[in-house]
Amino acid sequence: MGSDFGVTISLAGLIGAAVGLYVGWLDWKILKGLLQAAETKNRQAGGDGGPAARYKALLGAVIFAVPVIGFPIVGYWAASVLVG
């Protein structure tokens, strides 16, 4: 597959990106659950939620961005390099 701009897209790379997106989605769900569990555990111990509650928006954005955006990029690159 190619375009008029000289950019070629690797089919193996797209498959790698899809696998990376799935793994990133799973990782995001797990990390989101761990963040929620840490906040809940701190609140049950009588605290204010700890750092997990104070930085919830920032941590949530980082926890989303790194796996869901980063893993497909790495998956595309790895599959493209492996296949050639």
PDB file of N, CA, C and O in Angstrom:
ATOM      1  N   MET A   1       0.838  -1.176   0.000  1.00  0.00           N
ATOM      2  CA  MET A   1       0.000   0.000   0.000  1.00  0.00           C
ATOM      3  C   MET A   1       0.879   1.233   0.000  1.00  0.00           C
ATOM      4  O   MET A   1       1.870   1.278   0.729  1.00  0.00           O
ATOM      5  N   GLY A   2       0.559   2.194  -0.765  1.00  0.00           N
ATOM      6  CA  GLY A   2       1.323   3.429  -0.792  1.00  0.00           C
ATOM      7  C   GLY A   2       0.412   4.599  -1.090  1.00  0.00           C
ATOM      8  O   GLY A   2      -0.783   4.435  -1.338  1.00  0.00           O
ATOM      9  N   SER A   3       0.985   5.755  -1.060  1.00  0.00           N
ATOM     10  CA  SER A   3       0.222   6.953  -1.376  1.00  0.00           C
ATOM     11  C   SER A   3       1.047   7.836  -2.296  1.00  0.00           C
ATOM     12  O   SER A   3       2.179   7.497  -2.640  1.00  0.00           O
ATOM     13  N   ASP A   4       0.488   8.949  -2.688  1.00  0.00           N
ATOM     14  CA  ASP A   4       1.173   9.872  -3.585  1.00  0.00           C
ATOM     15  C   ASP A   4       2.320  10.602  -2.904  1.00  0.00           C
ATOM     16  O   ASP A   4       3.136  11.230  -3.579  1.00  0.00           O
ATOM     17  N   PHE A   5       2.397  10.533  -1.601  1.00  0.00           N
ATOM     18  CA  PHE A   5       3.423  11.249  -0.862  1.00  0.00           C
ATOM     19  C   PHE A   5       4.655  10.401  -0.593  1.00  0.00           C
ATOM     20  O   PHE A   5       5.575  10.864   0.081  1.00  0.00           O
ATOM     21  N   GLY A   6       4.701   9.205  -1.085  1.00  0.00           N
ATOM     22  CA  GLY A   6       5.856   8.341  -0.897  1.00  0.00           C
ATOM     23  C   GLY A   6       5.882   7.645   0.447  1.00  0.00           C
ATOM     24  O   GLY A   6       6.922   7.119   0.845  1.00  0.00           O
ATOM     25  N   VAL A   7       4.767   7.627   1.154  1.00  0.00           N
ATOM     26  CA  VAL A   7       4.690   6.989   2.460  1.00  0.00           C
ATOM     27  C   VAL A   7       4.106   5.595   2.272  1.00  0.00           C
ATOM     28  O   VAL A   7       3.041   5.434   1.675  1.00  0.00           O
ATOM     29  N   THR A   8       4.794   4.610   2.774  1.00  0.00           N
ATOM     30  CA  THR A   8       4.269   3.249   2.694  1.00  0.00           C
ATOM     31  C   THR A   8       3.862   2.796   4.088  1.00  0.00           C
ATOM     32  O   THR A   8       4.516   3.100   5.086  1.00  0.00           O
ATOM     33  N   ILE A   9       2.767   2.066   4.119  1.00  0.00           N
ATOM     34  CA  ILE A   9       2.258   1.553   5.383  1.00  0.00           C
ATOM     35  C   ILE A   9       2.399   0.036   5.349  1.00  0.00           C
ATOM     36  O   ILE A   9       1.927  -0.628   4.426  1.00  0.00           O
ATOM     37  N   SER A  10       3.046  -0.487   6.357  1.00  0.00           N
ATOM     38  CA  SER A  10       3.289  -1.915   6.445  1.00  0.00           C
ATOM     39  C   SER A  10       2.067  -2.630   7.016  1.00  0.00           C
ATOM     40  O   SER A  10       1.534  -2.226   8.049  1.00  0.00           O
ATOM     41  N   LEU A  11       1.624  -3.696   6.340  1.00  0.00           N
ATOM     42  CA  LEU A  11       0.510  -4.493   6.857  1.00  0.00           C
ATOM     43  C   LEU A  11       0.903  -5.150   8.176  1.00  0.00           C
ATOM     44  O   LEU A  11       0.107  -5.200   9.114  1.00  0.00           O
ATOM     45  N   ALA A  12       2.116  -5.647   8.243  1.00  0.00           N
ATOM     46  CA  ALA A  12       2.590  -6.234   9.502  1.00  0.00           C
ATOM     47  C   ALA A  12       2.618  -5.175  10.605  1.00  0.00           C
ATOM     48  O   ALA A  12       2.298  -5.462  11.758  1.00  0.00           O
ATOM     49  N   GLY A  13       3.002  -3.955  10.243  1.00  0.00           N
ATOM     50  CA  GLY A  13       3.012  -2.866  11.206  1.00  0.00           C
ATOM     51  C   GLY A  13       1.625  -2.551  11.721  1.00  0.00           C
ATOM     52  O   GLY A  13       1.448  -2.288  12.910  1.00  0.00           O
ATOM     53  N   LEU A  14       0.633  -2.574  10.835  1.00  0.00           N
ATOM     54  CA  LEU A  14      -0.742  -2.328  11.262  1.00  0.00           C
ATOM     55  C   LEU A  14      -1.241  -3.423  12.198  1.00  0.00           C
ATOM     56  O   LEU A  14      -1.952  -3.147  13.164  1.00  0.00           O
ATOM     57  N   ILE A  15      -0.869  -4.655  11.910  1.00  0.00           N
ATOM     58  CA  ILE A  15      -1.239  -5.761  12.798  1.00  0.00           C
ATOM     59  C   ILE A  15      -0.547  -5.596  14.147  1.00  0.00           C
ATOM     60  O   ILE A  15      -1.159  -5.804  15.195  1.00  0.00           O
ATOM     61  N   GLY A  16       0.726  -5.222  14.118  1.00  0.00           N
ATOM     62  CA  GLY A  16       1.457  -4.968  15.361  1.00  0.00           C
ATOM     63  C   GLY A  16       0.850  -3.829  16.150  1.00  0.00           C
ATOM     64  O   GLY A  16       0.789  -3.886  17.378  1.00  0.00           O
ATOM     65  N   ALA A  17       0.395  -2.781  15.450  1.00  0.00           N
ATOM     66  CA  ALA A  17      -0.247  -1.658  16.122  1.00  0.00           C
ATOM     67  C   ALA A  17      -1.580  -2.079  16.748  1.00  0.00           C
ATOM     68  O   ALA A  17      -1.925  -1.629  17.840  1.00  0.00           O
ATOM     69  N   ALA A  18      -2.323  -2.935  16.058  1.00  0.00           N
ATOM     70  CA  ALA A  18      -3.592  -3.420  16.602  1.00  0.00           C
ATOM     71  C   ALA A  18      -3.362  -4.257  17.860  1.00  0.00           C
ATOM     72  O   ALA A  18      -4.083  -4.118  18.848  1.00  0.00           O
ATOM     73  N   VAL A  19      -2.357  -5.120  17.813  1.00  0.00           N
ATOM     74  CA  VAL A  19      -2.016  -5.921  18.995  1.00  0.00           C
ATOM     75  C   VAL A  19      -1.545  -4.994  20.119  1.00  0.00           C
ATOM     76  O   VAL A  19      -1.912  -5.186  21.278  1.00  0.00           O
ATOM     77  N   GLY A  20      -0.745  -4.004  19.780  1.00  0.00           N
ATOM     78  CA  GLY A  20      -0.277  -3.039  20.769  1.00  0.00           C
ATOM     79  C   GLY A  20      -1.422  -2.256  21.381  1.00  0.00           C
ATOM     80  O   GLY A  20      -1.412  -1.985  22.581  1.00  0.00           O
ATOM     81  N   LEU A  21      -2.407  -1.888  20.579  1.00  0.00           N
ATOM     82  CA  LEU A  21      -3.574  -1.173  21.094  1.00  0.00           C
ATOM     83  C   LEU A  21      -4.352  -2.043  22.075  1.00  0.00           C
ATOM     84  O   LEU A  21      -4.794  -1.559  23.117  1.00  0.00           O
ATOM     85  N   TYR A  22      -4.520  -3.316  21.751  1.00  0.00           N
ATOM     86  CA  TYR A  22      -5.236  -4.228  22.641  1.00  0.00           C
ATOM     87  C   TYR A  22      -4.477  -4.403  23.950  1.00  0.00           C
ATOM     88  O   TYR A  22      -5.073  -4.337  25.025  1.00  0.00           O
ATOM     89  N   VAL A  23      -3.179  -4.622  23.871  1.00  0.00           N
ATOM     90  CA  VAL A  23      -2.367  -4.782  25.080  1.00  0.00           C
ATOM     91  C   VAL A  23      -2.370  -3.487  25.891  1.00  0.00           C
ATOM     92  O   VAL A  23      -2.441  -3.522  27.119  1.00  0.00           O
ATOM     93  N   GLY A  24      -2.291  -2.348  25.205  1.00  0.00           N
ATOM     94  CA  GLY A  24      -2.337  -1.060  25.887  1.00  0.00           C
ATOM     95  C   GLY A  24      -3.665  -0.837  26.578  1.00  0.00           C
ATOM     96  O   GLY A  24      -3.706  -0.307  27.688  1.00  0.00           O
ATOM     97  N   TRP A  25      -4.756  -1.237  25.933  1.00  0.00           N
ATOM     98  CA  TRP A  25      -6.077  -1.107  26.545  1.00  0.00           C
ATOM     99  C   TRP A  25      -6.171  -1.962  27.809  1.00  0.00           C
ATOM    100  O   TRP A  25      -6.677  -1.511  28.836  1.00  0.00           O
ATOM    101  N   LEU A  26      -5.678  -3.205  27.724  1.00  0.00           N
ATOM    102  CA  LEU A  26      -5.679  -4.075  28.905  1.00  0.00           C
ATOM    103  C   LEU A  26      -4.825  -3.479  30.027  1.00  0.00           C
ATOM    104  O   LEU A  26      -5.232  -3.482  31.188  1.00  0.00           O
ATOM    105  N   ASP A  27      -3.659  -2.976  29.680  1.00  0.00           N
ATOM    106  CA  ASP A  27      -2.767  -2.378  30.668  1.00  0.00           C
ATOM    107  C   ASP A  27      -3.425  -1.156  31.304  1.00  0.00           C
ATOM    108  O   ASP A  27      -3.322  -0.959  32.514  1.00  0.00           O
ATOM    109  N   TRP A  28      -4.096  -0.337  30.502  1.00  0.00           N
ATOM    110  CA  TRP A  28      -4.785   0.842  31.025  1.00  0.00           C
ATOM    111  C   TRP A  28      -5.856   0.441  32.029  1.00  0.00           C
ATOM    112  O   TRP A  28      -5.973   1.056  33.089  1.00  0.00           O
ATOM    113  N   LYS A  29      -6.639  -0.587  31.705  1.00  0.00           N
ATOM    114  CA  LYS A  29      -7.688  -1.039  32.616  1.00  0.00           C
ATOM    115  C   LYS A  29      -7.093  -1.540  33.930  1.00  0.00           C
ATOM    116  O   LYS A  29      -7.628  -1.254  35.001  1.00  0.00           O
ATOM    117  N   ILE A  30      -5.999  -2.281  33.856  1.00  0.00           N
ATOM    118  CA  ILE A  30      -5.355  -2.803  35.060  1.00  0.00           C
ATOM    119  C   ILE A  30      -4.801  -1.660  35.905  1.00  0.00           C
ATOM    120  O   ILE A  30      -5.024  -1.620  37.115  1.00  0.00           O
ATOM    121  N   LEU A  31      -4.081  -0.733  35.278  1.00  0.00           N
ATOM    122  CA  LEU A  31      -3.500   0.383  36.023  1.00  0.00           C
ATOM    123  C   LEU A  31      -4.574   1.291  36.608  1.00  0.00           C
ATOM    124  O   LEU A  31      -4.415   1.804  37.716  1.00  0.00           O
ATOM    125  N   LYS A  32      -5.659   1.494  35.880  1.00  0.00           N
ATOM    126  CA  LYS A  32      -6.765   2.299  36.392  1.00  0.00           C
ATOM    127  C   LYS A  32      -7.369   1.642  37.641  1.00  0.00           C
ATOM    128  O   LYS A  32      -7.711   2.327  38.605  1.00  0.00           O
ATOM    129  N   GLY A  33      -7.495   0.326  37.615  1.00  0.00           N
ATOM    130  CA  GLY A  33      -8.000  -0.406  38.770  1.00  0.00           C
ATOM    131  C   GLY A  33      -7.058  -0.330  39.956  1.00  0.00           C
ATOM    132  O   GLY A  33      -7.500  -0.207  41.098  1.00  0.00           O
ATOM    133  N   LEU A  34      -5.754  -0.403  39.689  1.00  0.00           N
ATOM    134  CA  LEU A  34      -4.782  -0.296  40.777  1.00  0.00           C
ATOM    135  C   LEU A  34      -4.805   1.091  41.404  1.00  0.00           C
ATOM    136  O   LEU A  34      -4.690   1.219  42.623  1.00  0.00           O
ATOM    137  N   LEU A  35      -4.950   2.128  40.589  1.00  0.00           N
ATOM    138  CA  LEU A  35      -5.043   3.497  41.097  1.00  0.00           C
ATOM    139  C   LEU A  35      -6.286   3.654  41.967  1.00  0.00           C
ATOM    140  O   LEU A  35      -6.220   4.248  43.044  1.00  0.00           O
ATOM    141  N   GLN A  36      -7.400   3.132  41.512  1.00  0.00           N
ATOM    142  CA  GLN A  36      -8.643   3.199  42.286  1.00  0.00           C
ATOM    143  C   GLN A  36      -8.521   2.406  43.585  1.00  0.00           C
ATOM    144  O   GLN A  36      -9.013   2.840  44.627  1.00  0.00           O
ATOM    145  N   ALA A  37      -7.871   1.255  43.527  1.00  0.00           N
ATOM    146  CA  ALA A  37      -7.698   0.441  44.727  1.00  0.00           C
ATOM    147  C   ALA A  37      -6.817   1.144  45.755  1.00  0.00           C
ATOM    148  O   ALA A  37      -7.090   1.079  46.954  1.00  0.00           O
ATOM    149  N   ALA A  38      -5.764   1.815  45.295  1.00  0.00           N
ATOM    150  CA  ALA A  38      -4.890   2.539  46.216  1.00  0.00           C
ATOM    151  C   ALA A  38      -5.649   3.674  46.899  1.00  0.00           C
ATOM    152  O   ALA A  38      -5.496   3.902  48.099  1.00  0.00           O
ATOM    153  N   GLU A  39      -6.463   4.377  46.127  1.00  0.00           N
ATOM    154  CA  GLU A  39      -7.255   5.473  46.700  1.00  0.00           C
ATOM    155  C   GLU A  39      -8.268   4.933  47.710  1.00  0.00           C
ATOM    156  O   GLU A  39      -8.415   5.491  48.798  1.00  0.00           O
ATOM    157  N   THR A  40      -8.959   3.866  47.363  1.00  0.00           N
ATOM    158  CA  THR A  40      -9.962   3.280  48.248  1.00  0.00           C
ATOM    159  C   THR A  40      -9.324   2.752  49.528  1.00  0.00           C
ATOM    160  O   THR A  40      -9.868   2.939  50.616  1.00  0.00           O
ATOM    161  N   LYS A  41      -8.177   2.097  49.403  1.00  0.00           N
ATOM    162  CA  LYS A  41      -7.486   1.554  50.579  1.00  0.00           C
ATOM    163  C   LYS A  41      -7.084   2.674  51.530  1.00  0.00           C
ATOM    164  O   LYS A  41      -7.215   2.529  52.746  1.00  0.00           O
ATOM    165  N   ASN A  42      -6.599   3.782  50.994  1.00  0.00           N
ATOM    166  CA  ASN A  42      -6.203   4.909  51.829  1.00  0.00           C
ATOM    167  C   ASN A  42      -7.417   5.525  52.504  1.00  0.00           C
ATOM    168  O   ASN A  42      -7.348   5.894  53.676  1.00  0.00           O
ATOM    169  N   ARG A  43      -8.522   5.641  51.790  1.00  0.00           N
ATOM    170  CA  ARG A  43      -9.737   6.224  52.382  1.00  0.00           C
ATOM    171  C   ARG A  43     -10.301   5.322  53.474  1.00  0.00           C
ATOM    172  O   ARG A  43     -10.793   5.820  54.486  1.00  0.00           O
ATOM    173  N   GLN A  44     -10.241   4.007  53.289  1.00  0.00           N
ATOM    174  CA  GLN A  44     -10.750   3.081  54.300  1.00  0.00           C
ATOM    175  C   GLN A  44      -9.885   3.089  55.555  1.00  0.00           C
ATOM    176  O   GLN A  44     -10.356   2.772  56.647  1.00  0.00           O
ATOM    177  N   ALA A  45      -8.611   3.454  55.388  1.00  0.00           N
ATOM    178  CA  ALA A  45      -7.715   3.533  56.542  1.00  0.00           C
ATOM    179  C   ALA A  45      -7.858   4.864  57.265  1.00  0.00           C
ATOM    180  O   ALA A  45      -7.143   5.121  58.234  1.00  0.00           O
ATOM    181  N   GLY A  46      -8.765   5.707  56.814  1.00  0.00           N
ATOM    182  CA  GLY A  46      -9.013   6.974  57.474  1.00  0.00           C
ATOM    183  C   GLY A  46      -8.283   8.150  56.862  1.00  0.00           C
ATOM    184  O   GLY A  46      -8.292   9.245  57.425  1.00  0.00           O
ATOM    185  N   GLY A  47      -7.661   7.945  55.733  1.00  0.00           N
ATOM    186  CA  GLY A  47      -6.925   9.024  55.078  1.00  0.00           C
ATOM    187  C   GLY A  47      -7.802   9.815  54.128  1.00  0.00           C
ATOM    188  O   GLY A  47      -9.011   9.600  54.035  1.00  0.00           O
ATOM    189  N   ASP A  48      -7.165  10.730  53.431  1.00  0.00           N
ATOM    190  CA  ASP A  48      -7.874  11.575  52.478  1.00  0.00           C
ATOM    191  C   ASP A  48      -7.799  11.038  51.051  1.00  0.00           C
ATOM    192  O   ASP A  48      -8.220  11.719  50.116  1.00  0.00           O
ATOM    193  N   GLY A  49      -7.286   9.863  50.877  1.00  0.00           N
ATOM    194  CA  GLY A  49      -7.145   9.276  49.548  1.00  0.00           C
ATOM    195  C   GLY A  49      -5.703   9.237  49.091  1.00  0.00           C
ATOM    196  O   GLY A  49      -5.368   8.524  48.145  1.00  0.00           O
ATOM    197  N   GLY A  50      -4.840  10.003  49.758  1.00  0.00           N
ATOM    198  CA  GLY A  50      -3.409   9.995  49.451  1.00  0.00           C
ATOM    199  C   GLY A  50      -3.091  10.620  48.109  1.00  0.00           C
ATOM    200  O   GLY A  50      -3.922  11.307  47.515  1.00  0.00           O
ATOM    201  N   PRO A  51      -1.889  10.379  47.641  1.00  0.00           N
ATOM    202  CA  PRO A  51      -1.475  10.939  46.347  1.00  0.00           C
ATOM    203  C   PRO A  51      -2.360  10.475  45.190  1.00  0.00           C
ATOM    204  O   PRO A  51      -2.527  11.189  44.201  1.00  0.00           O
ATOM    205  N   ALA A  52      -2.915   9.290  45.322  1.00  0.00           N
ATOM    206  CA  ALA A  52      -3.780   8.775  44.255  1.00  0.00           C
ATOM    207  C   ALA A  52      -5.006   9.666  44.070  1.00  0.00           C
ATOM    208  O   ALA A  52      -5.466   9.855  42.944  1.00  0.00           O
ATOM    209  N   ALA A  53      -5.534  10.210  45.150  1.00  0.00           N
ATOM    210  CA  ALA A  53      -6.701  11.088  45.059  1.00  0.00           C
ATOM    211  C   ALA A  53      -6.295  12.505  44.675  1.00  0.00           C
ATOM    212  O   ALA A  53      -6.993  13.166  43.906  1.00  0.00           O
ATOM    213  N   ARG A  54      -5.165  12.974  45.210  1.00  0.00           N
ATOM    214  CA  ARG A  54      -4.730  14.351  44.935  1.00  0.00           C
ATOM    215  C   ARG A  54      -4.369  14.552  43.474  1.00  0.00           C
ATOM    216  O   ARG A  54      -4.690  15.586  42.889  1.00  0.00           O
ATOM    217  N   TYR A  55      -3.709  13.575  42.886  1.00  0.00           N
ATOM    218  CA  TYR A  55      -3.241  13.691  41.499  1.00  0.00           C
ATOM    219  C   TYR A  55      -4.019  12.787  40.558  1.00  0.00           C
ATOM    220  O   TYR A  55      -3.481  12.307  39.560  1.00  0.00           O
ATOM    221  N   LYS A  56      -5.284  12.555  40.877  1.00  0.00           N
ATOM    222  CA  LYS A  56      -6.080  11.598  40.104  1.00  0.00           C
ATOM    223  C   LYS A  56      -6.189  11.981  38.624  1.00  0.00           C
ATOM    224  O   LYS A  56      -6.067  11.116  37.756  1.00  0.00           O
ATOM    225  N   ALA A  57      -6.414  13.253  38.328  1.00  0.00           N
ATOM    226  CA  ALA A  57      -6.559  13.677  36.932  1.00  0.00           C
ATOM    227  C   ALA A  57      -5.255  13.511  36.167  1.00  0.00           C
ATOM    228  O   ALA A  57      -5.252  13.000  35.047  1.00  0.00           O
ATOM    229  N   LEU A  58      -4.150  13.940  36.761  1.00  0.00           N
ATOM    230  CA  LEU A  58      -2.848  13.815  36.098  1.00  0.00           C
ATOM    231  C   LEU A  58      -2.453  12.355  35.926  1.00  0.00           C
ATOM    232  O   LEU A  58      -2.031  11.945  34.844  1.00  0.00           O
ATOM    233  N   LEU A  59      -2.590  11.572  36.993  1.00  0.00           N
ATOM    234  CA  LEU A  59      -2.242  10.150  36.904  1.00  0.00           C
ATOM    235  C   LEU A  59      -3.142   9.424  35.913  1.00  0.00           C
ATOM    236  O   LEU A  59      -2.686   8.543  35.184  1.00  0.00           O
ATOM    237  N   GLY A  60      -4.419   9.794  35.884  1.00  0.00           N
ATOM    238  CA  GLY A  60      -5.339   9.174  34.929  1.00  0.00           C
ATOM    239  C   GLY A  60      -4.948   9.457  33.495  1.00  0.00           C
ATOM    240  O   GLY A  60      -5.041   8.579  32.637  1.00  0.00           O
ATOM    241  N   ALA A  61      -4.505  10.693  33.227  1.00  0.00           N
ATOM    242  CA  ALA A  61      -4.084  11.044  31.866  1.00  0.00           C
ATOM    243  C   ALA A  61      -2.817  10.302  31.473  1.00  0.00           C
ATOM    244  O   ALA A  61      -2.703   9.813  30.348  1.00  0.00           O
ATOM    245  N   VAL A  62      -1.863  10.216  32.395  1.00  0.00           N
ATOM    246  CA  VAL A  62      -0.610   9.504  32.109  1.00  0.00           C
ATOM    247  C   VAL A  62      -0.882   8.012  31.937  1.00  0.00           C
ATOM    248  O   VAL A  62      -0.351   7.377  31.025  1.00  0.00           O
ATOM    249  N   ILE A  63      -1.711   7.459  32.817  1.00  0.00           N
ATOM    250  CA  ILE A  63      -2.039   6.036  32.740  1.00  0.00           C
ATOM    251  C   ILE A  63      -2.770   5.715  31.442  1.00  0.00           C
ATOM    252  O   ILE A  63      -2.645   4.605  30.925  1.00  0.00           O
ATOM    253  N   PHE A  64      -3.532   6.667  30.905  1.00  0.00           N
ATOM    254  CA  PHE A  64      -4.206   6.443  29.627  1.00  0.00           C
ATOM    255  C   PHE A  64      -3.242   6.623  28.457  1.00  0.00           C
ATOM    256  O   PHE A  64      -3.192   5.789  27.553  1.00  0.00           O
ATOM    257  N   ALA A  65      -2.487   7.703  28.477  1.00  0.00           N
ATOM    258  CA  ALA A  65      -1.672   8.076  27.316  1.00  0.00           C
ATOM    259  C   ALA A  65      -0.543   7.100  27.038  1.00  0.00           C
ATOM    260  O   ALA A  65      -0.327   6.712  25.890  1.00  0.00           O
ATOM    261  N   VAL A  66       0.173   6.704  28.065  1.00  0.00           N
ATOM    262  CA  VAL A  66       1.354   5.862  27.841  1.00  0.00           C
ATOM    263  C   VAL A  66       0.977   4.517  27.230  1.00  0.00           C
ATOM    264  O   VAL A  66       1.522   4.173  26.181  1.00  0.00           O
ATOM    265  N   PRO A  67       0.079   3.741  27.822  1.00  0.00           N
ATOM    266  CA  PRO A  67      -0.214   2.445  27.200  1.00  0.00           C
ATOM    267  C   PRO A  67      -1.051   2.535  25.922  1.00  0.00           C
ATOM    268  O   PRO A  67      -0.749   1.851  24.943  1.00  0.00           O
ATOM    269  N   VAL A  68      -2.086   3.359  25.915  1.00  0.00           N
ATOM    270  CA  VAL A  68      -3.026   3.351  24.793  1.00  0.00           C
ATOM    271  C   VAL A  68      -2.441   4.045  23.560  1.00  0.00           C
ATOM    272  O   VAL A  68      -2.818   3.719  22.435  1.00  0.00           O
ATOM    273  N   ILE A  69      -1.538   4.982  23.755  1.00  0.00           N
ATOM    274  CA  ILE A  69      -0.899   5.645  22.615  1.00  0.00           C
ATOM    275  C   ILE A  69       0.481   5.044  22.342  1.00  0.00           C
ATOM    276  O   ILE A  69       0.858   4.846  21.187  1.00  0.00           O
ATOM    277  N   GLY A  70       1.223   4.759  23.394  1.00  0.00           N
ATOM    278  CA  GLY A  70       2.590   4.271  23.234  1.00  0.00           C
ATOM    279  C   GLY A  70       2.701   2.839  22.722  1.00  0.00           C
ATOM    280  O   GLY A  70       3.537   2.555  21.865  1.00  0.00           O
ATOM    281  N   PHE A  71       1.873   1.938  23.234  1.00  0.00           N
ATOM    282  CA  PHE A  71       1.970   0.538  22.837  1.00  0.00           C
ATOM    283  C   PHE A  71       1.705   0.317  21.354  1.00  0.00           C
ATOM    284  O   PHE A  71       2.438  -0.448  20.728  1.00  0.00           O
ATOM    285  N   PRO A  72       0.685   0.954  20.754  1.00  0.00           N
ATOM    286  CA  PRO A  72       0.504   0.777  19.304  1.00  0.00           C
ATOM    287  C   PRO A  72       1.681   1.297  18.485  1.00  0.00           C
ATOM    288  O   PRO A  72       2.027   0.713  17.458  1.00  0.00           O
ATOM    289  N   ILE A  73       2.298   2.391  18.932  1.00  0.00           N
ATOM    290  CA  ILE A  73       3.467   2.912  18.222  1.00  0.00           C
ATOM    291  C   ILE A  73       4.607   1.901  18.281  1.00  0.00           C
ATOM    292  O   ILE A  73       5.238   1.604  17.266  1.00  0.00           O
ATOM    293  N   VAL A  74       4.862   1.383  19.463  1.00  0.00           N
ATOM    294  CA  VAL A  74       5.925   0.387  19.623  1.00  0.00           C
ATOM    295  C   VAL A  74       5.568  -0.889  18.855  1.00  0.00           C
ATOM    296  O   VAL A  74       6.444  -1.505  18.248  1.00  0.00           O
ATOM    297  N   GLY A  75       4.298  -1.289  18.875  1.00  0.00           N
ATOM    298  CA  GLY A  75       3.866  -2.484  18.145  1.00  0.00           C
ATOM    299  C   GLY A  75       4.047  -2.330  16.647  1.00  0.00           C
ATOM    300  O   GLY A  75       4.498  -3.263  15.981  1.00  0.00           O
ATOM    301  N   TYR A  76       3.702  -1.162  16.100  1.00  0.00           N
ATOM    302  CA  TYR A  76       3.890  -0.908  14.674  1.00  0.00           C
ATOM    303  C   TYR A  76       5.371  -0.968  14.317  1.00  0.00           C
ATOM    304  O   TYR A  76       5.767  -1.627  13.355  1.00  0.00           O
ATOM    305  N   TRP A  77       6.173  -0.276  15.100  1.00  0.00           N
ATOM    306  CA  TRP A  77       7.614  -0.236  14.838  1.00  0.00           C
ATOM    307  C   TRP A  77       8.228  -1.624  14.921  1.00  0.00           C
ATOM    308  O   TRP A  77       8.987  -2.021  14.037  1.00  0.00           O
ATOM    309  N   ALA A  78       7.901  -2.372  15.987  1.00  0.00           N
ATOM    310  CA  ALA A  78       8.480  -3.700  16.173  1.00  0.00           C
ATOM    311  C   ALA A  78       8.080  -4.649  15.043  1.00  0.00           C
ATOM    312  O   ALA A  78       8.924  -5.382  14.526  1.00  0.00           O
ATOM    313  N   ALA A  79       6.824  -4.644  14.662  1.00  0.00           N
ATOM    314  CA  ALA A  79       6.382  -5.534  13.583  1.00  0.00           C
ATOM    315  C   ALA A  79       7.003  -5.142  12.263  1.00  0.00           C
ATOM    316  O   ALA A  79       7.374  -6.013  11.476  1.00  0.00           O
ATOM    317  N   SER A  80       7.126  -3.860  12.000  1.00  0.00           N
ATOM    318  CA  SER A  80       7.738  -3.410  10.739  1.00  0.00           C
ATOM    319  C   SER A  80       9.200  -3.810  10.665  1.00  0.00           C
ATOM    320  O   SER A  80       9.683  -4.222   9.611  1.00  0.00           O
ATOM    321  N   VAL A  81       9.901  -3.689  11.771  1.00  0.00           N
ATOM    322  CA  VAL A  81      11.323  -4.042  11.805  1.00  0.00           C
ATOM    323  C   VAL A  81      11.503  -5.558  11.699  1.00  0.00           C
ATOM    324  O   VAL A  81      12.399  -6.031  11.000  1.00  0.00           O
ATOM    325  N   LEU A  82      10.661  -6.308  12.384  1.00  0.00           N
ATOM    326  CA  LEU A  82      10.807  -7.772  12.359  1.00  0.00           C
ATOM    327  C   LEU A  82      10.520  -8.356  10.981  1.00  0.00           C
ATOM    328  O   LEU A  82      11.213  -9.270  10.534  1.00  0.00           O
ATOM    329  N   VAL A  83       9.503  -7.832  10.309  1.00  0.00           N
ATOM    330  CA  VAL A  83       9.127  -8.364   9.008  1.00  0.00           C
ATOM    331  C   VAL A  83      10.029  -7.812   7.903  1.00  0.00           C
ATOM    332  O   VAL A  83      10.372  -8.511   6.949  1.00  0.00           O
ATOM    333  N   GLY A  84      10.397  -6.558   8.057  1.00  0.00           N
ATOM    334  CA  GLY A  84      11.320  -5.972   7.095  1.00  0.00           C
ATOM    335  C   GLY A  84      10.703  -5.089   6.156  1.00  0.00           C
ATOM    336  O   GLY A  84      11.382  -4.533   5.293  1.00  0.00           O
TER     337      GLY A  84
END
